[in-house]
Each structure stands twice: as C-alpha cells, then as structure tokens.
Amino acid sequence: MAIDAPPITRRERIAVVALTVAFGLVLALWAVLTPLFHTPDEAAHVDAVVHVARGDGWAAPGHLRYEGATVQAQALVGHVPTDQGPTWGALERRYTHQTGVNQMTQHPPTYYVLAAGVLHLVHYEHLRYDLVVLTLRLFDALLVLALPLLAWATTRRLTGSPAAALVGGAAVLAVPQVAQIGASASNDPLVMLAGALVTWLGVRVVTGDVRRRTLLALSVALGLTVASKATGLPAIPFVAVAAFWSGVGVLRPAVRALRALVALAVAGVLGGWWWLHNIVVYHALQPNGLIALRPDEPWTGGATPNFGQFFNSEWTGLGPTFWGDFGRAQFPMTPVLTDLLTIVGIGGIVVWGFRRGPALRSAIALAVFPAFLVATQLLNNWQSYDRTQFIGGVQGRYFFPGIVALVALSALAWRRAVLTPAGRARFGRVALVTAVLVAAYGVTVGYRGFWEKNQFLVTQDGLHRLASVSPVGGAGVTVLTVLLGVALVVAAVTTWWAIPAAAAARTRAARSEEVPV
C-alpha cells in the first residue's frame, strides 16, 4: 500500500544533490587514497578485466592464470614512484609469463566485459599501470554514485516522509566500507547498483505501482543483478514477493501470480543463463575457483565443526567488514563504534520495523532481500567450513547489494520509534551529523592505516609516501580532500536546514499510521 507523501520541495532537492555530490567526492578520495591493489581481491579483478580486454575469453573456474604484467604491477607499488612507472603495454611486452590461479572466472563475466570496454575506450595499453587501475576504480565509483539518491527515493516511497528520506540518503555516508569498495576495481559495485535499483523498483511495485513498464524495469534490474555476482541471487525471492503483492485489493490473485512469474522469467532470460550453464556444465550453481588451493578436508578422529567458533568468527568479522575494515580487512574502525552501529541498526529494525500500519506489507517484502543475503552467506560459510575446516568468506561487503533495503528499513523503524514531528526532526539531525562524522572518520582510519602505520599522526613521511604512490600525486589528494571537506559541510548544512520543514510537511499530509493493513 502506498503512503501519500508531500511534493518534493526545492530544499529537499538541494539537499539530495548535496548529499550525492558529497558521496561522489568520498568515492573519489578513496580511489586515490587507497594504495593500488589494496582492496579485497583487487589484483584478481584487474587481471580478469585485462584478460577480457586482450580477447582471452572467459576461462573455466580455476583455470585462469595471473598475467605477469599484473604480478609486476603489484611489485612496483611503493617501490617506484607512480609518475615514473611503465605503461601497462610495456609490462605486458616484458612480462609474458603466467602464474598462480585467478579465481574470478567463478563469477559471471558481465562486469568484466563492461570494464574491459572502458579500458579499450581509454587505450589502456598506453596508460601508466597505476592509471589503468585508477580508471577501473573511477568507473566503479560512477556505478555506485547514485546510491544516496536511490536510498532517498526508496525511503520516501516506503515511508511517505521527506525527512526520513533525507536521513536515508545521508545514511549511505555512515557506511565507509561502501565507499571504499565502491571506489575499488571489483565486481561488487555493479551488483551494488543493480541491487539498489531492484530495491527501489521493488518498493514501488509493492506499494501499488502496477504499471507494466515498472514491472518490466524491475525484471531488467533483477536480470542485471543476478548476472553480476552470486550475491545478487537473494534479490530473486524479494522480487517474487514484491511482484505477487503488487496490486493487492486491485488485481486478482491469479493475475498477481502471473505478473510475478513473468517478472522472474524475464530476469531469468537476461541473467539466469550463467547459473544454468554452471549447473549443466559443472553440476554446481557456482563452482569453486580456488578448489586447487583450498581442497576439501574431511573431519577425522571424531572432530566436527565447532558452532561456537563459527558464530564468533561471523560476528567479529561481518560487522567490521560491513561498516569499515579497510585495505584487505587490515585497518578496522574502532569495534566500539561498529558494534554499536550493528546493534542499533538491527535492533531498530527488529523492534519497530514491522509494526502494524500502512507500510507493514511493504516492510515485510523488503526485509526478504537482506534476510536472504544474511541467510545464504551464513549457510555458504558453514558448508565451506564443514568441507574444508576453514572459516572463510566472512565479508560484510557481501550484504551491500541490499544496502538500500537496510537503509530504508532502518529509516522506517526509527521514524516509528520517534513519534512527534519535533522529535523526528531532532533525531534526523543527529543521524545526519553522525553519518557525516562517520564518513570523515572512516577516511582518517584508512589514511592512518595505509600511510602512517596506524599512528594517530599526520607526518611528512606519511604524506610523502602517499604523494609518491597515489596516481594523482600529493596535489591531487590535497585538492580532493579540501573539496570533500567543503562538500560534507555543505551537505550537512543543506540537509540540516531541510529536515524540519520536511518533517512538518509530512505531518500535514500524512494519514494515520495506526490503520491495520
């Protein structure tokens, strides 16, 4: 059921634009602040993209080998100033050997084909190796740039509240790991964008948009999501539920069931082909690309998997790597903050997110997406632990396809927890300031970890190391840092200014939220 929302005001538009610009500059700064190949599996992703750009095709899982150029590019980082580095083409001509196993062909080739097209556009062979990586990082940053906009639009549609929507748009800044992963060379940004589009369109559908073009757009977005990465597969049950519940009270159940089937069929044609291919050829939904390096190891001597150890590893690993554990999960934000954010976020959704009211059905449908993300990751990790005696895959970033769903559910929950317009305005402002401060804090943690050996200092040696390694040099990093500082202040001020007016407008236009569905 749709909840009436007041028209979008000029203040609200300015705030949303300011938040999006600030997020874009956060992405840009992470792209030049993070040392090359120092995000999860970045070297493997870059290598796989270059293989496609060279016309090598898409090898069977476990059969792709690292190019010598990729290995040498990693060896140059920190040892040769980037402005003196060779071009990627020069590396390819000199280092022609292949080595090791690149596991990325266990994923669909969609992202890698798109990224290879970008490399061809910029004639990557003639670019310095660091600029090749930076090009891929900036391409990925463009993919996720719209996350604050989509979080705002989804939350506005779900709650009918412009104030809650503004807080939802700002909340993306409160997850610095989203920005670092979004500005890295990886297949994660594509599935993050696609998952966010599925969330926004799915909320539109489940809240009463029964137009065929909306359902078709949702199907296409789902097809892109599942064609991007296995972490997009949990979007399937969400779309099925959203499409079936679309038009309750308006369309007959048989019609709604047919619409859901059509939506899934279209998505299956667009994105399901890869997974069907895996089942037919490899007899597995996603073959293990690292099976040669991490083979199955049965438990012996009466030993069995330790659930307590598994649970502890998941809890201590998923929270930090969701909120902010930078580099290759080397430099975490303080556990006090990440634990608090985790408890407040989950607790708010559980306690207030599913109370009776016009948005109950929509909230239940929306929760299907993150619930399946969590369940599938825990199940996969447990099965892997049972097979190999190794607890792996503990990565909070695998929840990022559902980041907009989590933001919207949190906004709905906390809006219900705070009852008065004045209280909601105060809470929104506190949440806004918190998000901006956490975004800035995340950048400082990354800088200190990468360049200051985790010391609470800014030293000449650290700045010199950053300047010599960053693709844009010290001047470029300085300019981006200043621009980001200004953008965060502008975003905070414009959104702070817009929240009370938005809260008052919603109060005047809102229906009672106590009516049962």
C-alpha positions as CSV (number, residue, x, y, z in Angstrom):
1,M,0.0,0.0,0.0
2,A,1.4,3.4,-1.0
3,I,1.7,6.1,1.7
4,D,0.9,9.6,0.5
5,A,3.9,11.9,0.5
6,P,4.0,15.7,0.1
7,P,5.5,17.1,-3.1
8,I,9.3,17.4,-3.3
9,T,10.4,20.9,-2.3
10,R,13.3,22.9,-3.5
11,R,15.0,22.5,-0.2
12,E,14.7,18.7,-0.4
13,R,16.1,18.7,-4.0
14,I,19.1,20.8,-3.0
15,A,19.8,18.5,0.0
16,V,19.7,15.4,-2.1
17,V,22.0,16.8,-4.7
18,A,24.4,18.0,-2.0
19,L,24.4,14.5,-0.4
20,T,25.1,12.9,-3.8
21,V,27.9,15.2,-4.6
22,A,29.5,14.6,-1.2
23,F,29.3,10.9,-1.6
24,G,30.9,11.3,-5.1
25,L,33.8,13.1,-3.6
26,V,34.1,10.5,-0.8
27,L,34.4,7.9,-3.6
28,A,37.0,9.9,-5.5
29,L,39.1,10.4,-2.4
30,W,39.0,6.7,-1.5
31,A,40.0,5.9,-5.1
32,V,43.2,7.9,-4.9
33,L,43.9,7.4,-1.1
34,T,43.9,3.6,-1.2
35,P,47.2,2.0,-2.4
36,L,46.9,0.1,-5.6
37,F,45.7,-3.5,-5.3
38,H,45.0,-2.9,-1.6
39,T,41.3,-3.7,-1.6
40,P,39.8,-7.2,-1.4
41,D,40.9,-9.2,-4.5
42,E,41.6,-6.1,-6.5
43,A,44.6,-7.6,-8.3
44,A,42.5,-10.6,-9.3
45,H,39.7,-8.3,-10.6
46,V,42.1,-6.1,-12.6
47,D,43.8,-9.1,-14.1
48,A,40.5,-10.7,-15.1
49,V,39.4,-7.4,-16.8
50,V,42.7,-7.2,-18.7
51,H,42.3,-10.8,-19.9
52,V,38.9,-9.9,-21.4
53,A,40.3,-6.7,-22.9
54,R,43.1,-8.8,-24.5
55,G,40.5,-11.1,-26.1
56,D,41.4,-14.1,-24.0
57,G,37.8,-15.1,-23.3
58,W,36.4,-16.4,-20.0
59,A,38.3,-19.5,-18.7
60,A,36.7,-22.3,-16.7
61,P,36.7,-21.7,-12.9
62,G,40.1,-22.4,-11.5
63,H,41.9,-22.3,-14.9
64,L,42.6,-18.5,-15.3
65,R,46.2,-17.6,-14.6
66,Y,47.6,-14.3,-13.5
67,E,49.3,-12.3,-16.2
68,G,53.0,-11.5,-15.5
69,A,52.1,-7.8,-16.0
70,T,49.6,-7.9,-13.1
71,V,52.2,-9.5,-10.8
72,Q,54.8,-7.0,-11.7
73,A,52.5,-4.1,-11.3
74,Q,51.8,-5.2,-7.7
75,A,55.6,-5.4,-7.1
76,L,56.1,-1.8,-8.3
77,V,53.7,-0.3,-5.8
78,G,55.6,1.5,-3.1
79,H,59.0,0.9,-4.7
80,V,58.8,3.0,-7.8
81,P,57.0,6.4,-7.8
82,T,53.9,6.1,-9.9
83,D,54.8,9.1,-12.2
84,Q,57.9,7.1,-13.2
85,G,56.1,3.8,-13.7
86,P,55.8,1.9,-17.1
87,T,52.7,1.7,-19.2
88,W,50.5,-1.4,-19.0
89,G,51.5,-2.3,-22.5
90,A,55.2,-2.2,-21.6
91,L,54.6,-4.5,-18.7
92,E,52.7,-7.0,-21.0
93,R,55.6,-7.0,-23.5
94,R,58.2,-7.6,-20.9
95,Y,56.5,-10.0,-18.6
96,T,54.8,-12.6,-20.8
97,H,54.6,-15.5,-18.3
98,Q,51.5,-16.5,-16.4
99,T,51.4,-17.8,-12.8
100,G,49.0,-18.7,-10.0
101,V,45.3,-19.2,-10.1
102,N,42.9,-16.3,-10.5
103,Q,39.5,-17.4,-9.1
104,M,37.4,-14.7,-10.7
105,T,36.1,-16.8,-13.5
106,Q,33.8,-18.5,-10.9
107,H,31.8,-15.3,-11.4
108,P,29.6,-14.2,-14.4
109,P,31.6,-12.2,-16.9
110,T,29.2,-9.3,-17.0
111,Y,31.2,-6.8,-15.0
112,Y,34.5,-7.8,-16.7
113,V,33.1,-7.3,-20.2
114,L,31.8,-3.8,-19.3
115,A,35.1,-2.8,-17.6
116,A,37.1,-4.2,-20.5
117,G,35.1,-1.9,-22.8
118,V,36.1,1.0,-20.6
119,L,39.8,0.1,-20.9
120,H,39.5,-0.1,-24.6
121,L,37.9,3.4,-24.6
122,V,40.9,4.9,-22.8
123,H,43.5,2.8,-24.8
124,Y,44.8,1.2,-21.6
125,E,48.0,-0.2,-23.2
126,H,49.3,3.3,-23.5
127,L,48.5,4.3,-19.9
128,R,50.7,4.0,-16.9
129,Y,49.8,0.9,-14.9
130,D,48.5,3.0,-12.0
131,L,46.2,5.0,-14.2
132,V,44.8,1.7,-15.6
133,V,43.8,0.7,-12.0
134,L,42.5,4.3,-11.3
135,T,40.4,4.2,-14.5
136,L,38.7,1.0,-13.2
137,R,38.2,2.5,-9.8
138,L,36.6,5.6,-11.1
139,F,34.3,3.6,-13.4
140,D,33.2,1.6,-10.4
141,A,32.7,4.8,-8.4
142,L,30.4,6.1,-11.2
143,L,28.4,2.9,-10.9
144,V,27.6,3.4,-7.2
145,L,27.3,7.2,-7.3
146,A,23.5,7.1,-7.3
147,L,23.3,5.1,-4.0
148,P,22.3,8.2,-1.9
149,L,19.7,9.2,-4.5
150,L,18.2,5.6,-4.6
151,A,18.2,5.4,-0.8
152,W,16.3,8.7,-0.6
153,A,13.8,7.7,-3.3
154,T,13.2,4.2,-1.8
155,T,12.8,5.6,1.7
156,R,10.4,8.3,0.6
157,R,8.3,5.8,-1.2
158,L,8.3,3.4,1.7
159,T,7.6,5.9,4.5
160,G,5.9,8.8,2.7
161,S,8.2,11.0,4.8
162,P,10.6,13.5,3.1
163,A,12.5,13.9,6.4
164,A,13.1,10.1,6.7
165,A,14.1,10.0,3.1
166,L,16.8,12.7,3.6
167,V,18.1,10.7,6.5
168,G,18.1,7.6,4.3
169,G,20.1,9.4,1.7
170,A,22.6,10.6,4.3
171,A,22.8,7.1,5.9
172,V,24.9,5.8,3.0
173,L,27.7,8.0,4.1
174,A,27.6,6.2,7.5
175,V,29.0,3.0,5.9
176,P,32.5,4.0,4.9
177,Q,33.1,0.5,3.6
178,V,30.5,1.1,0.9
179,A,32.6,4.0,-0.4
180,Q,35.9,2.1,-0.3
181,I,34.6,-0.9,-2.0
182,G,32.6,1.3,-4.4
183,A,35.8,3.0,-5.4
184,S,37.8,-0.1,-6.0
185,A,38.3,-2.3,-9.0
186,S,35.8,-5.0,-8.3
187,N,32.6,-6.7,-9.5
188,D,30.9,-5.5,-6.2
189,P,30.0,-2.0,-7.4
190,L,27.9,-3.4,-10.3
191,V,25.9,-5.7,-8.1
192,M,25.5,-2.9,-5.5
193,L,24.0,-0.6,-8.2
194,A,21.8,-3.3,-9.6
195,G,20.6,-4.4,-6.1
196,A,19.8,-0.8,-5.3
197,L,17.7,-0.4,-8.5
198,V,15.9,-3.7,-7.7
199,T,15.2,-2.4,-4.2
200,W,13.8,1.0,-5.4
201,L,11.7,-0.6,-8.1
202,G,10.6,-3.4,-5.9
203,V,9.3,-0.9,-3.3
204,R,7.5,1.0,-6.0
205,V,5.8,-2.2,-7.1
206,V,4.8,-3.5,-3.7
207,T,3.5,-0.1,-2.7
208,G,0.9,0.0,-5.5
209,D,2.7,0.8,-8.8
210,V,1.1,-1.8,-11.1
211,R,2.2,-0.3,-14.4
212,R,3.7,-2.9,-16.8
213,R,6.7,-0.7,-17.5
214,T,7.6,-0.6,-13.8
215,L,7.4,-4.4,-13.6
216,L,9.5,-4.7,-16.8
217,A,12.1,-2.3,-15.4
218,L,12.2,-4.4,-12.2
219,S,12.7,-7.6,-14.2
220,V,15.6,-6.0,-16.2
221,A,17.2,-4.8,-12.9
222,L,16.9,-8.2,-11.4
223,G,18.4,-9.8,-14.6
224,L,21.4,-7.4,-14.2
225,T,21.7,-8.2,-10.5
226,V,21.9,-12.0,-10.9
227,A,24.1,-11.6,-14.0
228,S,26.6,-9.6,-11.9
229,K,27.5,-11.9,-9.0
230,A,26.1,-14.6,-6.8
231,T,25.4,-12.1,-4.0
232,G,22.7,-10.8,-6.3
233,L,20.7,-14.1,-6.2
234,P,18.9,-13.2,-2.9
235,A,17.1,-10.5,-4.9
236,I,15.1,-13.2,-6.6
237,P,12.7,-14.1,-3.7
238,F,12.3,-10.3,-2.9
239,V,11.2,-9.6,-6.5
240,A,8.8,-12.7,-6.4
241,V,7.2,-11.4,-3.2
242,A,7.0,-7.8,-4.3
243,A,5.5,-8.7,-7.7
244,F,2.9,-11.0,-6.2
245,W,1.9,-8.5,-3.5
246,S,1.6,-5.7,-6.1
247,G,-1.9,-4.7,-6.6
248,V,-3.4,-6.5,-3.6
249,G,-7.1,-5.5,-3.5
250,V,-6.9,-4.3,-7.1
251,L,-5.7,-7.3,-9.1
252,R,-6.9,-10.8,-8.7
253,P,-4.5,-13.3,-7.1
254,A,-4.1,-15.3,-10.4
255,V,-3.1,-12.1,-12.2
256,R,-0.7,-11.2,-9.5
257,A,0.8,-14.6,-9.6
258,L,1.2,-14.4,-13.4
259,R,2.9,-11.0,-13.1
260,A,5.4,-12.4,-10.6
261,L,6.1,-15.4,-12.9
262,V,6.6,-13.1,-15.9
263,A,9.0,-10.8,-13.9
264,L,11.1,-13.8,-12.9
265,A,11.0,-15.3,-16.4
266,V,12.3,-12.1,-18.0
267,A,15.0,-11.8,-15.4
268,G,15.9,-15.4,-15.9
269,V,16.4,-14.9,-19.6
270,L,18.6,-11.9,-19.0
271,G,20.7,-13.1,-16.1
272,G,19.9,-16.7,-15.3
273,W,21.7,-18.2,-18.2
274,W,25.0,-18.1,-16.4
275,W,23.8,-20.1,-13.4
276,L,22.0,-22.6,-15.7
277,H,25.3,-23.0,-17.6
278,N,27.1,-23.8,-14.4
279,I,24.6,-26.4,-13.3
280,V,24.7,-28.1,-16.7
281,V,28.5,-28.0,-17.2
282,Y,29.9,-28.1,-13.7
283,H,26.9,-29.6,-11.7
284,A,27.1,-26.7,-9.3
285,L,25.5,-23.3,-9.0
286,Q,28.9,-21.6,-8.5
287,P,32.0,-23.8,-8.9
288,N,34.9,-23.1,-6.5
289,G,37.6,-21.2,-8.4
290,L,40.1,-21.9,-5.6
291,I,39.5,-25.6,-5.3
292,A,43.1,-26.3,-6.2
293,L,44.4,-24.1,-3.4
294,R,41.8,-24.9,-0.8
295,P,40.6,-28.5,-1.4
296,D,38.1,-30.3,0.8
297,E,39.5,-31.7,4.0
298,P,37.1,-34.1,5.8
299,W,36.9,-34.0,9.6
300,T,38.7,-37.0,11.2
301,G,39.1,-38.6,14.6
302,G,35.6,-37.7,15.7
303,A,36.1,-34.0,15.2
304,T,33.2,-31.9,14.0
305,P,32.7,-28.3,13.1
306,N,32.6,-26.0,16.2
307,F,29.5,-23.9,16.0
308,G,30.7,-21.5,18.8
309,Q,33.9,-20.8,16.9
310,F,32.0,-20.3,13.7
311,F,29.5,-17.9,15.3
312,N,32.2,-15.9,16.9
313,S,34.1,-15.6,13.6
314,E,31.0,-14.5,11.8
315,W,30.0,-11.9,14.5
316,T,33.5,-10.5,14.9
317,G,34.2,-10.5,11.1
318,L,30.9,-9.4,9.4
319,G,30.2,-6.2,11.5
320,P,33.6,-4.6,10.9
321,T,33.9,-5.6,7.3
322,F,30.4,-4.1,6.7
323,W,30.9,-0.7,8.4
324,G,34.6,-0.2,7.8
325,D,37.7,-2.5,7.8
326,F,39.8,-1.0,5.1
327,G,42.5,-2.3,2.8
328,R,42.4,-6.1,2.7
329,A,40.5,-6.1,6.0
330,Q,43.6,-4.7,7.7
331,F,42.5,-1.4,9.2
332,P,39.2,-1.6,11.1
333,M,37.3,1.3,12.6
334,T,37.0,1.0,16.4
335,P,35.0,-2.0,17.4
336,V,33.1,0.1,19.9
337,L,31.6,2.1,17.0
338,T,31.0,-0.8,14.7
339,D,29.3,-3.0,17.4
340,L,27.2,0.0,18.4
341,L,26.1,0.7,14.9
342,T,25.3,-3.0,14.3
343,I,23.3,-3.4,17.5
344,V,21.4,-0.1,16.9
345,G,20.7,-0.9,13.3
346,I,19.5,-4.5,13.8
347,G,17.7,-3.7,17.0
348,G,15.8,-0.8,15.5
349,I,14.6,-2.8,12.5
350,V,13.5,-5.8,14.7
351,V,11.7,-3.7,17.4
352,W,10.0,-1.0,15.3
353,G,10.3,-2.0,11.6
354,F,7.3,-4.4,11.4
355,R,4.6,-2.7,13.5
356,R,1.1,-2.7,12.1
357,G,0.3,0.1,9.7
358,P,0.1,1.0,6.0
359,A,3.8,0.1,5.4
360,L,3.7,-3.3,7.1
361,R,3.3,-5.4,3.9
362,S,6.0,-3.4,2.2
363,A,8.4,-3.7,5.1
364,I,8.0,-7.5,5.2
365,A,8.5,-7.8,1.5
366,L,11.6,-5.5,1.6
367,A,13.1,-7.5,4.5
368,V,13.2,-10.6,2.3
369,F,16.2,-9.2,0.4
370,P,18.6,-8.6,3.3
371,A,17.3,-11.7,5.2
372,F,18.2,-13.9,2.3
373,L,21.5,-12.2,1.9
374,V,22.4,-13.0,5.5
375,A,21.0,-16.5,5.4
376,T,22.8,-17.5,2.2
377,Q,26.1,-16.1,3.4
378,L,25.9,-17.9,6.7
379,L,24.8,-21.1,5.1
380,N,27.6,-20.9,2.4
381,N,30.2,-20.2,5.0
382,W,29.1,-23.0,7.3
383,Q,29.1,-25.5,4.4
384,S,32.6,-24.4,3.3
385,Y,33.8,-24.7,7.0
386,D,32.3,-28.2,7.1
387,R,34.0,-29.2,3.9
388,T,37.4,-27.6,4.3
389,Q,37.8,-27.0,8.1
390,F,38.4,-23.3,7.2
391,I,36.1,-20.4,8.1
392,G,36.2,-18.2,5.0
393,G,34.0,-15.7,3.2
394,V,33.4,-13.6,6.3
395,Q,32.8,-10.4,4.4
396,G,30.2,-7.8,5.3
397,R,30.5,-6.3,1.8
398,Y,28.5,-9.3,0.5
399,F,25.5,-7.6,2.1
400,F,26.0,-4.4,0.0
401,P,23.5,-5.4,-2.8
402,G,20.9,-4.9,-0.1
403,I,22.3,-1.7,1.4
404,V,19.4,0.5,0.2
405,A,16.9,-2.0,1.6
406,L,18.7,-1.9,5.0
407,V,18.7,1.9,5.0
408,A,15.0,2.1,4.1
409,L,14.0,-0.4,6.8
410,S,16.1,1.4,9.4
411,A,14.6,4.8,8.4
412,L,11.1,3.3,8.7
413,A,11.8,1.8,12.1
414,W,13.3,4.8,13.7
415,R,10.6,7.1,12.3
416,R,8.1,4.9,14.1
417,A,10.2,4.9,17.3
418,V,10.1,8.7,17.5
419,L,6.5,10.0,17.5
420,T,6.5,13.8,17.4
421,P,7.5,16.0,14.4
422,A,9.9,17.9,16.6
423,G,11.4,14.7,17.9
424,R,11.8,13.3,14.4
425,A,13.5,16.5,13.2
426,R,15.9,16.3,16.1
427,F,16.6,12.6,15.5
428,G,17.1,13.2,11.8
429,R,19.6,15.9,12.5
430,V,21.5,13.7,14.9
431,A,21.6,10.9,12.4
432,L,22.7,13.3,9.7
433,V,25.6,14.6,11.7
434,T,26.6,11.1,12.8
435,A,26.7,9.9,9.2
436,V,28.9,12.8,8.1
437,L,31.3,12.3,11.0
438,V,31.5,8.5,10.4
439,A,32.3,9.1,6.7
440,A,35.1,11.5,7.7
441,Y,36.3,9.2,10.4
442,G,36.5,6.3,8.0
443,V,38.8,8.3,5.7
444,T,41.1,9.1,8.6
445,V,41.3,5.4,9.6
446,G,42.2,4.5,6.1
447,Y,44.8,7.2,5.8
448,R,46.4,6.3,9.1
449,G,46.4,2.6,8.3
450,F,47.8,3.0,4.8
451,W,50.3,5.7,5.3
452,E,51.0,6.3,9.0
453,K,51.4,2.7,10.3
454,N,48.2,3.2,12.3
455,Q,49.6,6.0,14.3
456,F,47.3,8.9,15.3
457,L,49.6,11.3,13.4
458,V,49.9,13.1,10.1
459,T,53.7,13.1,9.3
460,Q,55.8,14.4,6.5
461,D,57.0,10.9,5.8
462,G,53.4,9.6,5.5
463,L,52.3,12.4,3.2
464,H,55.4,11.9,1.1
465,R,54.7,8.1,0.7
466,L,51.1,8.9,-0.2
467,A,52.2,11.5,-2.8
468,S,54.7,9.2,-4.4
469,V,52.2,6.2,-4.7
470,S,48.9,7.9,-5.4
471,P,48.1,8.1,-9.2
472,V,47.2,11.8,-8.8
473,G,50.1,12.8,-6.5
474,G,50.1,14.9,-3.4
475,A,48.5,17.9,-5.0
476,G,45.6,15.9,-6.4
477,V,44.9,14.2,-3.0
478,T,45.0,17.6,-1.3
479,V,42.6,19.2,-3.7
480,L,40.1,16.3,-3.3
481,T,40.5,16.4,0.5
482,V,39.6,20.1,0.6
483,L,36.7,19.6,-1.8
484,L,35.4,16.7,0.2
485,G,35.6,18.8,3.4
486,V,33.6,21.6,1.8
487,A,31.1,19.2,0.3
488,L,30.4,17.4,3.6
489,V,29.8,20.7,5.3
490,V,27.5,21.9,2.5
491,A,25.6,18.6,2.6
492,A,25.3,18.7,6.3
493,V,24.0,22.3,6.3
494,T,21.6,22.0,3.5
495,T,20.1,18.7,4.9
496,W,20.0,20.1,8.4
497,W,18.1,23.1,7.0
498,A,15.7,20.8,5.0
499,I,14.8,18.2,7.7
500,P,12.5,20.2,9.9
501,A,10.5,21.6,7.0
502,A,10.3,18.1,5.5
503,A,9.1,16.7,8.9
504,A,6.4,19.4,9.2
505,A,5.2,18.9,5.6
506,R,4.8,15.1,6.2
507,T,2.8,15.7,9.3
508,R,0.4,18.0,7.5
509,A,0.0,15.5,4.6
510,A,0.2,12.2,6.4
511,R,-2.6,9.7,7.0
512,S,-2.8,8.0,10.4
513,E,-0.3,5.1,10.6
514,E,-2.4,3.2,13.0
515,V,-4.8,1.7,10.4
516,P,-4.2,-2.0,10.1
517,V,-3.3,-3.5,6.7
